[in-house]
Amino acid sequence: MGVKEMARGETDLLKQVLEKLMYLDPPIKKFPVTPEDPAMAVFFLDLKDVCYITTKSDQGRDETMFMTSGGKAYFSNLRLTEIEKRLSEHPHFMRTSKFYVINLTKIRGLKVSSARDLWFEGLKEPVANAVTSTYLADFEKKLQ
């Protein structure tokens, strides 16, 4: 099986998984993040709008960033591991690397290599190495 056939097969599988996930009712629907408006103490972000969650420590920030399909970033002071624990029962989110927790329903494409680059709904640029080899087997299992 060539790379093109494998990629086409993964694309079909991804479509099937996304269709199934859309009908699951997640236990947590909103997540508290830092509000843009200083008059608010907390802003509750709809998780259905989140493409991925990433640590920003690589950019000198201690915050964790939630990226939405509208290209808007929201921040939390919680560590990625704490967010992952809180979302552990959420069927749409999974840890895919040291730096990412992704929303499976927002994936629109992927590139097959030693890791996986992912394209998300509403975002122009792919997230490089969004799924690393450590998490690849679990990611592929979710897609079956």
N, C-alpha and C positions, 0 to 999 in steps of 0.2 A: 504494500500500500504506500503510495507516494505521499509527499507532504500536502499536496493539494487535496487529495482524497481524504486524508486525515483531517485537515482543516475544515473541509466541507462537512464531514461527519460530526466534528465537534460543534460546528455552527448549528446543525440540525438538532443536536442533543441540547445545546444551550437554549434554543428556541422552545423545546419541549419543557425543560426545567423551568424557564421563566413563566410559561403559561401555567404550570402547576403551582408555582410560588404565589402567583397573583391571587389565588383563591384561598390561601392560608390566612387566618386571622391572627396577627401577632399580638402577644400579650402586652407589649409596651408599644405605644403609638407615638409618644412624644418624649423628648429628652431635654433636660435643662442645660442651657448654655448661657454664656455671658451676653447680656442684652446690648444692643447698639444704643438704645435710648437710656441715658443715665438715670431717668426717673423710674425705670423698672429695676427691680432687684434681680429677677430671673426672667429669661425668655425661654419659652417651651417650643423647641424646634420639632416639626413633624418629621418623623423618621422616614416616612415614605418619600420625602424629597431628598434625602441624603444619598449621595453616590458612594462616598467612602469617608472613613475617619482615619486620620494620620497623626503621628507625633510630629511636632515641629521643632524638636530639640536640635535637629540638624541645621536649622536656620537661626539658632540662638534664642529660640522661644521655649519656655517650659510648658506652654499650653498644647492642648490637643485640638486639631482642627477638624471640623465637620464640613465637607464640601458638598454643596447641593447641586442638583441638575441645572439650576439657574446660574451656576458659576459663582455663587455667593458663599463666602467662608464664615463660619461661626466657630467660636472658641470655647473651650472648657478647661478648667484647671485640673480636672481628673486625668490621671494617667491612662494610657491606652489599655493597660491590663485591667484597670478598674472598670472602664467602659465595656470592655469585652465581657467581663463577669456579669455586668448588669444586662447585657444583651444576649447572654448565653441561651436563653429560652426563646429568643426571637428567631424565627425560621429564615428570615431574609438576610441576616448578617452573619458573617464568619470571618475569622482571623485568617489572613492569607500571607502575611510576612511579619517580620519584626516591627515594621512601621505602618501596616495597614490592616484595617477591618473594613470589609466591603459589603455593599448592599447588592446581593445577587440579582435582584429585580431591575437594577439600573444598568447592568452590563449590556452593551450593544455590539461588542466585537472583542475578539482576542487574537493575539499573535502567538503562534506556537514556536517556542524555542526552549532553551534550558529552564527558563522561567516563563511567566506569562505577562505580556503587556496587555492592559485592558482599556477599552474605550467605553466611556460611560455616557448615558443619555444626557444630552444638553451640553456636554463638554467637548471642546474642539481638539484638545490634545490627549493622547493616551497617557495612562499612568504606567511608566516603565517599571518592570519587575514588581508589579502589584502582587503577583503570586510567586513566591520563591520556592525552591526545591523542597525545603523543609515542610511546607504546607501543600505542596502540589497534589499529593495522593488524596488528602482530605477534600481539596477543591474538586478534583476529578470525580471523587465518590459522590459529592453533592450533585454533580451534573448527570449522574446515572439514574 
